[in-house]
């Protein structure tokens, strides 16, 4: 399956052309509005950011983390410390296309594996929740039956006690 990526920022190094030439489906966004719209309506495998540190870049990071499980990749245009910890992958300015393509493919593959595992865990969790609800309902039914049986037994004991009182000889 071809990977789908969403790119935010200006593509000054023709990376989008390289990505498309090797089979990636690429949506390019130059504005936050466009980015929000596309991210909300699609499920990209990765979000690529080619933007200097700014409020816009911070918003792209935040919005991506809040609304997507896509890998977040920075095409860093400088050697100055950027929000490295905010990204799943940071590609420096002098990295050869073959290398960053390999790194992106690896990140996307790892992300797909994690998404599949996550889906399996969510499905199992859903099954366990349903089983728990069935067990809870069965427990409630058993509790009600137990209460009814105890009440019936108490009435029968009281009735038996009354009968015994009636047939016992009374002291003179």
LINFENMO-V797435 format. One record per residue. N is the residue number from 1. SS is DSSP state (A for helix, B for strand, O for the rest). Layout:
BEGIN
((N/SS) (N/SS))
END
This chain:
BEGIN
((1/O) (2/O) (3/O) (4/B) (5/B) (6/B) (7/B) (8/B) (9/B) (10/O) (11/O) (12/O) (13/O) (14/O) (15/A) (16/A) (17/A) (18/A) (19/A) (20/A) (21/A) (22/O) (23/O) (24/O) (25/B) (26/B) (27/B) (28/B) (29/B) (30/O) (31/O) (32/A) (33/A) (34/A) (35/A) (36/A) (37/A) (38/A) (39/A) (40/A) (41/A) (42/O) (43/O) (44/O) (45/O) (46/B) (47/B) (48/B) (49/B) (50/B) (51/O) (52/O) (53/O) (54/O) (55/A) (56/A) (57/A) (58/A) (59/A) (60/A) (61/A) (62/A) (63/A) (64/A) (65/A) (66/A) (67/A) (68/O) (69/O) (70/O) (71/B) (72/B) (73/B) (74/B) (75/B) (76/O) (77/O) (78/O) (79/O) (80/O) (81/O) (82/O) (83/O) (84/A) (85/A) (86/A) (87/O) (88/O) (89/B) (90/B) (91/B) (92/O) (93/O) (94/O) (95/O) (96/O) (97/A) (98/A) (99/A) (100/A) (101/A) (102/A) (103/A) (104/A) (105/A) (106/A) (107/A) (108/A) (109/A) (110/A) (111/A) (112/A) (113/A) (114/A) (115/A) (116/A) (117/A) (118/A) (119/A) (120/A) (121/A) (122/A) (123/A) (124/A) (125/A) (126/A) (127/A) (128/A) (129/A) (130/A) (131/A) (132/A) (133/A) (134/A) (135/A) (136/A) (137/A) (138/A) (139/A) (140/A) (141/A) (142/A) (143/A) (144/A) (145/A) (146/A) (147/A) (148/A) (149/A) (150/A) (151/A) (152/A) (153/A) (154/A) (155/A) (156/A) (157/A) (158/A) (159/A) (160/A) (161/A) (162/A) (163/A) (164/A) (165/A) (166/A) (167/A) (168/O) (169/O) (170/O) (171/O) (172/O))
END
